[in-house]
Amino acid sequence: MKNIRMASPLYILREECARDLDAVLCRLSDLGFAGIEFLGFFGHSAEEVRQMLDRYHLQALGNHVPYAELTAD
């Protein structure tokens, strides 16, 4: 049987992420999640987020982006 990797949508943790994204990612990693579906970067740069993901061995699997923002940029 193939291993099933679990990912967490950060939408359900958006208030906690706004307070401390690093701590949320650490906890999700500790719980066994392999990936994250972002809802923006909560004020962090892409480089900072990449460092956090690497630190906790997580993968970015998606990012919720408003349609207007997606088509404009």
Backbone torsions as a table, in degrees:
resi	resn	phi	psi	omega
1	MET	NA	138.3	-179.7
2	LYS	-76.4	142.6	176.4
3	ASN	-68.6	135.2	176.4
4	ILE	-99.9	122.9	179.9
5	ARG	-95.4	136.9	-176.4
6	MET	-102.5	141.9	176.8
7	ALA	-125.5	149.8	179.2
8	SER	-112.2	130.1	171.2
9	PRO	-78.1	127.9	-177.7
10	LEU	-75.4	-8.9	177.1
11	TYR	-55.5	-41.3	-177.2
12	ILE	-72.1	-13.6	179.8
13	LEU	-118.3	21.6	-171.2
14	ARG	-58.8	-36.7	-179.9
15	GLU	-69.1	-41.7	177.9
16	GLU	-66.3	-39.5	178.7
17	CYS	-63.7	-38.1	179.1
18	ALA	-64.0	-31.2	179.0
19	ARG	-81.2	-42.8	-174.9
20	ASP	-160.6	83.1	-178.2
21	LEU	-59.2	-42.0	-178.7
22	ASP	-58.6	-44.6	-179.3
23	ALA	-65.7	-37.8	178.5
24	VAL	-64.7	-45.6	179.6
25	LEU	-63.4	-39.1	177.8
26	CYS	-61.1	-46.7	-178.1
27	ARG	-65.8	-42.2	178.6
28	LEU	-62.5	-39.1	176.3
29	SER	-63.1	-44.8	178.5
30	ASP	-59.8	-32.7	-179.8
31	LEU	-78.8	-8.1	175.9
32	GLY	102.8	7.5	176.9
33	PHE	-71.2	144.2	-179.6
34	ALA	-103.9	-18.7	-175.5
35	GLY	-146.8	169.2	-176.5
36	ILE	-135.2	140.4	168.8
37	GLU	-109.9	111.8	-173.1
38	PHE	-76.3	161.0	172.4
39	LEU	-131.2	64.6	-170.6
40	GLY	78.7	-177.9	-176.3
41	PHE	-111.2	11.9	172.7
42	PHE	53.3	43.2	176.0
43	GLY	85.0	1.5	179.7
44	HIS	-98.7	152.9	176.1
45	SER	-76.4	163.0	177.2
46	ALA	-59.9	-36.7	179.7
47	GLU	-65.0	-42.9	178.5
48	GLU	-63.2	-42.5	-180.0
49	VAL	-64.5	-42.0	177.8
50	ARG	-58.3	-42.5	179.4
51	GLN	-63.3	-41.0	178.6
52	MET	-64.9	-44.6	179.8
53	LEU	-61.2	-44.4	178.9
54	ASP	-62.5	-42.8	-178.4
55	ARG	-58.9	-38.5	-175.2
56	TYR	-104.0	9.7	177.0
57	HIS	55.6	46.9	178.5
58	LEU	-112.4	155.5	176.5
59	GLN	-114.9	142.4	173.0
60	ALA	-84.0	118.9	-176.9
61	LEU	-104.5	-10.6	179.5
62	GLY	178.4	172.2	179.1
63	ASN	-150.8	122.4	175.3
64	HIS	-71.3	124.2	-178.2
65	VAL	-133.8	129.8	176.9
66	PRO	-58.4	142.9	-176.5
67	TYR	-55.4	-44.0	-179.0
68	ALA	-60.7	-39.9	178.5
69	GLU	-68.2	-40.5	179.6
70	LEU	-62.5	-43.2	-177.7
71	THR	-78.5	-23.8	-179.8
72	ALA	-83.1	-26.1	-174.8
73	ASP	-130.0	NA	NA
